[in-house]
Amino acid sequence: WHDAAEKLASAHVLSNADHKWGFFHESFYDFANAKRLYRLARPVTAYLKERGQGIELRNQLRQSLAFRRAIDPEVYRDDLGALLTDADVRFHLRSAAVSFLQALADPALEEWNVIEPLMEANPSGEVGTALFALIGRAPAWSRLSRESGALARWVRTPDPQLLNRIAWVLIQLERCEPDAAIPFLRRAWGAGVQGRQLVAAVLNHANLTASRAVFDLYLE
C-alpha cells in the first residue's frame, strides 16, 4: 500500500507529515465521503450519530448536503428535514445545516417548504431561532419568506412568540429594503392591538430618513 500512497501523495491527494498519512485537501475527503454515503443510501443523520457527532463532522455534513442537493434534490430535502427535526442530533450540527442554507445563493421554494413548518412549530426553540435569523440576515431567504406568503400570514399571527421573531425579521428587512417592508407593516397595523405593537416595535428601530413610505407610516 505504501507505493500506492506515495503515488497519491505525488498527485496531491494524500500528504505525509511526521509519518502520518492524511488527505492533502480535507475537502477532497469530504467530497469523496459524501459521494460514498449517497451511493450507500445512508441518511446523513445516521452517519453523524454513528461517528459520534463531533465538531469535525461539520464539513462532512455540509459537503453531503451540497452533493445531495446537486444530485438528488428529493433525498437532500428529506435529509435536511431530518437533520433539523431530530432531537438526537447535536445542535452544533443542526446549526451547521442552517449555515449551509445561509450560504446558498439560490435557495428554492421547495427548500423553504422544508423549514417553514419548523419555524411555525417552535419559533423560540434553538432551530426556530436559527431559522428566523437565517431569513433576517440572508436576502435570498428573506425574499422566499415574502414570495411564499409566509411573512404576510405571520404578521397577523396571534402567537406572541412568533410575533417577537417577526418583529426582528421586519426590523432587518426595513434596514435593508425599507420600501419592501411597508406592505407587511401596513398589513400588521390592520390586525389589531398586537399588530400595531409589532409595527411600533419595528418603527422604533427605523431610519426615518431612508424611505418616505416609512416616514409617512410613522406619521400615521
N, C-alpha and C positions, 0 to 999 in steps of 0.2 A: 504493500500500500504506500510505502514511502516514496517510491518513484512516481506514482500517480499524484501524490500530494505535492511533490516538487514541481511537476508539470502544471498543476493547478495554481501553484504559487507564482510560477513564471507568467501565467496568464492573468495574474492579479485577482484570482478568485479566492485563494487561501493566503494566509500570512503565517509566518513562524517567528515568534518572539520569545526569547528565553525558553526555548524548547517546547513551546506551547503553540498548537495549531488553532487557527480560528479563521473565520471568513474575513477576507480583505475589506469588503464592504458589508456591514451588517445589513444594509438594505437588500443586498443580493440574497442573503439567507432568508430574510423576512419574506421576500417575494417568492422564493422557491418553496418556503414552508406554506405560504398562503395557497399556492398552486396545488401543493400536495394535499392539504386539508380539503380543498374543494373537490379534488378528484376522488378522495375517500368519502365524500359526502359527510364530513364531520362538522357538526354545528360549532360555531365559534365559542359559544358558552361552554360546551362540553370540554373543548380543548383547554380553555382557560382554567377551568376547575381542575382538570387532570394535572396541569402544570403548576398548580399551587397559587395562581393569581398574583404572582409577584409583579413589581413595578416594571421589570424588564420585559414583560409581555405587552406593554402598551404599544410599542412599534409593530409587533406582530398582529395585534388587534387591528390597528389602522390599516396595515397592508392587506389583511384578509378582507376587511370591509371594502377597500378600494378595488381589490381583484374581483370580488363577487359583484360589486356594483357594475363593473365594466363587462363582466362575462355573463352574469345571470341575475338580473335585477330582482326577480321574484324571490330567489333564495336570499339575496342580500337584504331585502326588506324583512323577510322572516327573521334573519339573524339579528338585524338591527332592533326589531321589536323585542326579541328575546333578551338581548343584552340589556335593554333599558328597563325591562319589567322584572327580570329575575332578581329577587331579593338576595339570592345566594351569591351573586356576582358582586365583588367588592366595588365600592363607589368610585375608586380611582380609575377602574377600568371602564365603568359606565361614563365617567367624566371624559375619558379618552375618546369614547364613541361620540360624545357631544362635540368635542374639539374637532374630530374628523368632520362632522357635519358643518361646523362653522367654517372650515377651510374650503368647502365646496363652492365653486364659482357658479354652478348651475344646478342648484337643488331642484328636484322635480315635485310636482303636486303629489305624486304617489308617495314620496318620502314624507311630505308634510302630513299626509293621511296616517302615517305611522305614529308621528309624535303628537298630533293634535289631541287624541283621546287621553294620552298620558298627562298632558298639561291640564286638561279639564278635570281629570280624576283626582289629582293631588297637586294643586298649584304651589303649595308651600313645602312639599317634600323635596328631598335632595335632587331628584331627577327633574321634577317640575320646575324648581328654581333654576336649575342649569339650562333647561329648555327655554324658559322665558328670557333668561339672559342672552340666549342664542338669538332670539328674534329681536331683542332690543339692540344688539350690537352688530349683527350681520345684515347688511342691507338686502341681500337676496332672500333671506328668510323672513325679514320684515315684509317684503313685497308679497311673499306667499301667504303670510298671515292675513293680508288685506285681500288678495285676489281670491282666496278660498272662501271668504265671507266670515271667517272665524273672528276677526277683530271686531267687525260690525256687530256680531252677535254677543261677544264678550263685554262690550261697553255697556250692555243693558242687563248683565247678569245680576241676580240678587245675592250672589255668593261674595261675601266681603273679602275672603282670601284671594279669590280670583280677581276682584276689583283692585286689590292692592298691587297685584302683578301687572295688571293692565295699565294702571296709573304710571308705573315705572316705564313700561314699554312706550306709552304715549309721550312721556317726557323725552325719551331718547328720539322718538320719531319727530317730535316738534323741533328738537335741536338740529336735526339733520335735514328734514324736509318739512318745514313748518306748514306749508300750504296743504301737504298731504295729510296732515293730522286734523285739519279743520272738519272734514265731513264726520269723522269719528267723534270729535269733541261735541259737535252740534247734535249728533245722534244721542250721545250720552246725556247732554243737557235736557233733552226731552224725556228722559227715563225716570224723572222724579228726583227725590232728595239725594239718593245715593249717586245718581248720575251727575247732579250738579256739584256734589262734593268732589267727584272724580275730576270734573273739568277745573274746578278751583285749584285742586292739587297740582294739575298739570300747568295751569297758567301762572301759578306762583313760582314756577321754575323757568318760565318762558322768557325769551329775549323779545320784548315787545317792539323793538326797532327792526327786527329781521323780516317781519311779514305784516302787511297791512291787514290781512284777513285775521290774523291772530290778535292784532291790536283792536280791531273792531269787535271781535268776540269778547275781549277783555272789557271793553266799554259797556257792552250789553249786560 
